Amino acid sequence: MGKIGVETCEIEGLKIVTPQVFGDARGYFMETYHEEEFRAAGITSHFIQDNQSASKKGVLRGLHTQVQFPQAKLVRVISGEVFDVAVDARKGSATYGKWHGVILSAENKKQFYIPENFLHGFLVLSDYAEFTYKVTTYYHPEDEAGVMWNDKDIAIEWPLEAYGLKEEELLFSEKDKALMTFGAYSAL
């Protein structure tokens, strides 16, 4: 491949994308998406919308998915740092219920490709972070489902202590406070 490096993860379909950065005294330039190079790396999703959010340290968003209208996502951080997590929710998958996490930051410029039928969430590690992502289907609020961030069956190892965070200090939306267990999600 040319200007984009793609690393596979232990969970089939998940990929970490690292663009080549061209920098000098003026700043830098990089290609964050190149359809031909992504296709050559096995990322064939057709993205139809870009989204962006901003959050402060300790915000934890997720774990979210859409059931009837699943979205593949290409996520990255343009300011700050987050711990981004994908959980395999593909029924029948050999890695069903397994998770993979990656640090995404404005500094490392990595992106995380998450195929359809995964749960997704992230924790903001820096004082402030801007998060942007491409999706393959539109958001359908009536179709959204989610699993608690601290579900015992999934057992995500969130890097709280390493970033001076305590569980009681985490910030959630009201919706995310009421998410289901992975067992309940599996029964859908």
Backbone torsions as a table, in degrees:
resi	resn	phi	psi	omega
1	MET	NA	164.1	-175.4
2	GLY	-92.0	-93.0	-170.4
3	LYS	-94.9	3.4	-177.7
4	ILE	-131.7	125.5	175.4
5	GLY	-97.2	138.5	-179.6
6	VAL	-127.3	125.1	-179.4
7	GLU	-111.3	129.8	177.6
8	THR	-83.2	156.3	179.7
9	CYS	-109.1	172.7	179.5
10	GLU	-69.3	-16.7	175.6
11	ILE	-98.3	120.1	-176.4
12	GLU	-55.1	132.1	177.2
13	GLY	100.9	-32.8	178.0
14	LEU	-73.0	138.6	-179.7
15	LYS	-142.7	141.5	173.5
16	ILE	-103.9	125.0	-175.7
17	VAL	-108.2	128.2	178.3
18	THR	-122.6	109.4	179.3
19	PRO	-73.9	152.2	173.3
20	GLN	-78.2	130.4	-177.7
21	VAL	-106.5	127.3	177.7
22	PHE	-106.1	111.1	-176.1
23	GLY	-126.3	155.4	173.0
24	ASP	-152.9	-166.3	-176.6
25	ALA	-60.6	-22.5	-178.7
26	ARG	-82.0	-23.8	-174.4
27	GLY	144.6	-138.1	-178.7
28	TYR	-148.4	166.7	173.2
29	PHE	-139.7	143.1	174.1
30	MET	-153.6	151.9	171.8
31	GLU	-92.8	122.8	-179.6
32	THR	-94.0	-17.2	176.9
33	TYR	-150.4	130.5	178.0
34	HIS	-142.0	105.5	-170.9
35	GLU	-53.5	-46.3	-178.3
36	GLU	-62.6	-43.6	-179.8
37	GLU	-68.8	-38.5	177.1
38	PHE	-63.6	-45.0	178.7
39	ARG	-59.9	-43.0	179.1
40	ALA	-61.5	-26.9	179.5
41	ALA	-91.5	3.8	177.7
42	GLY	91.3	7.9	176.6
43	ILE	-98.8	98.8	-173.7
44	THR	-107.1	7.6	-179.1
45	SER	-61.4	144.7	175.4
46	HIS	-102.4	112.1	-177.5
47	PHE	-86.5	137.0	-175.8
48	ILE	-120.0	-9.0	-176.6
49	GLN	-154.5	145.4	172.3
50	ASP	-111.5	140.2	178.6
51	ASN	-128.5	157.7	178.1
52	GLN	-146.1	141.5	175.1
53	SER	-136.3	158.9	175.8
54	ALA	-128.1	141.5	-177.4
55	SER	-149.6	157.3	176.6
56	LYS	-99.3	170.1	-176.7
57	LYS	-54.4	137.1	177.7
58	GLY	90.1	-7.0	175.8
59	VAL	-72.4	131.1	175.2
60	LEU	-121.9	119.3	-179.7
61	ARG	-110.6	127.4	176.0
62	GLY	115.6	-178.0	15.1
63	LEU	-94.2	122.5	-172.8
64	HIS	-116.6	156.2	170.7
65	THR	-160.0	170.2	169.1
66	GLN	-116.5	139.0	-172.0
67	VAL	-86.9	-57.0	-177.2
68	GLN	-85.1	-24.3	-179.7
69	PHE	-124.2	65.1	-175.4
70	PRO	-63.1	147.4	-179.2
71	GLN	-114.3	133.9	162.4
72	ALA	-86.5	149.8	-177.2
73	LYS	-134.9	147.2	169.3
74	LEU	-122.0	107.9	-170.8
75	VAL	-111.8	149.8	175.8
76	ARG	-157.9	164.4	179.2
77	VAL	-112.7	130.7	-179.7
78	ILE	-106.6	-10.3	175.1
79	SER	-152.9	127.2	178.7
80	GLY	88.9	-153.6	-173.6
81	GLU	-150.6	138.7	176.7
82	VAL	-136.0	159.1	167.9
83	PHE	-102.6	112.8	-174.5
84	ASP	-103.9	137.5	-173.8
85	VAL	-131.8	137.6	171.6
86	ALA	-123.6	138.0	179.3
87	VAL	-120.2	127.4	179.6
88	ASP	-67.3	113.9	178.4
89	ALA	-117.8	23.9	178.8
90	ARG	-85.3	106.3	-178.9
91	LYS	-57.9	132.8	-178.6
92	GLY	91.4	-8.5	179.1
93	SER	-71.0	144.6	177.3
94	ALA	-64.7	-21.6	-179.2
95	THR	-111.7	24.1	179.3
96	TYR	-54.4	128.0	179.6
97	GLY	85.7	-4.3	177.4
98	LYS	-85.2	153.0	-178.0
99	TRP	-124.8	158.8	172.7
100	HIS	-139.6	133.8	179.0
101	GLY	-122.1	150.3	-179.6
102	VAL	-145.3	142.3	173.4
103	ILE	-81.1	123.3	174.0
104	LEU	-113.4	134.0	-179.9
105	SER	-147.9	162.0	173.8
106	ALA	-62.6	-30.3	-178.1
107	GLU	-74.1	-47.8	-176.8
108	ASN	-83.1	-16.9	174.3
109	LYS	59.5	15.7	178.2
110	LYS	-70.9	153.6	174.4
111	GLN	-124.2	156.7	-178.7
112	PHE	-124.2	119.9	176.4
113	TYR	-94.7	125.1	-177.5
114	ILE	-122.3	114.6	-179.6
115	PRO	-68.4	175.0	175.9
116	GLU	-61.0	154.4	174.9
117	ASN	68.3	31.8	169.4
118	PHE	-113.6	149.2	167.2
119	LEU	-82.8	147.3	-176.4
120	HIS	-140.0	141.9	175.1
121	GLY	-161.9	167.8	177.2
122	PHE	-152.2	154.0	178.2
123	LEU	-117.7	129.1	179.0
124	VAL	-80.8	123.7	-176.8
125	LEU	-100.2	-26.9	-179.4
126	SER	-91.9	172.5	179.4
127	ASP	-59.0	-29.9	-177.4
128	TYR	-155.0	144.7	177.1
129	ALA	-145.4	141.8	171.2
130	GLU	-112.1	129.1	-171.9
131	PHE	-120.5	131.2	-180.0
132	THR	-130.3	147.4	-178.7
133	TYR	-155.8	146.6	174.3
134	LYS	-94.8	146.0	176.9
135	VAL	-132.7	159.5	-176.5
136	THR	-99.3	-13.4	175.3
137	THR	-138.9	160.4	179.5
138	TYR	-74.8	157.9	178.7
139	TYR	-73.1	131.1	176.2
140	HIS	-122.9	97.1	-173.9
141	PRO	-56.8	-33.4	-179.5
142	GLU	-71.5	-14.4	-176.7
143	ASP	-101.4	-3.5	-175.4
144	GLU	-73.7	140.5	173.5
145	ALA	-135.6	164.2	179.6
146	GLY	-163.1	162.0	-179.2
147	VAL	-124.6	144.5	180.0
148	MET	-55.4	141.7	-178.7
149	TRP	-61.1	-28.9	-174.8
150	ASN	-111.6	29.6	180.0
151	ASP	-56.9	130.7	-175.8
152	LYS	-68.5	-31.1	-179.5
153	ASP	-70.4	-33.1	179.0
154	ILE	-84.3	-43.2	175.3
155	ALA	57.4	54.5	176.7
156	ILE	-66.7	136.5	177.4
157	GLU	-94.9	81.6	178.8
158	TRP	-68.9	136.5	-175.7
159	PRO	-83.5	56.8	-175.8
160	LEU	-64.4	-57.4	-174.3
161	GLU	-59.9	-40.7	-178.4
162	ALA	-61.9	-22.3	-178.7
163	TYR	-114.5	18.4	175.7
164	GLY	67.7	29.6	-179.9
165	LEU	-107.4	146.3	175.3
166	LYS	-117.9	145.6	-177.6
167	GLU	-52.4	-42.5	-177.6
168	GLU	-69.3	-12.8	179.2
169	GLU	-94.4	-7.5	-178.7
170	LEU	-65.1	148.0	-177.7
171	LEU	-113.9	126.7	-177.6
172	PHE	-127.8	154.1	169.0
173	SER	-74.1	161.7	177.0
174	GLU	-60.7	-38.3	179.1
175	LYS	-60.8	-43.8	-177.2
176	ASP	-71.9	-23.7	176.0
177	LYS	-69.1	-21.3	-174.1
178	ALA	-108.2	17.2	-178.7
179	LEU	-69.3	160.1	-175.3
180	MET	-86.9	173.5	174.1
181	THR	-79.3	163.7	177.4
182	PHE	-66.3	-34.0	176.4
183	GLY	-60.8	-44.3	178.1
184	ALA	-66.0	-40.5	177.8
185	TYR	-61.7	-42.0	-178.8
186	SER	-62.4	-25.6	-179.8
187	ALA	-82.6	-7.1	-179.1
188	LEU	-63.9	NA	NA
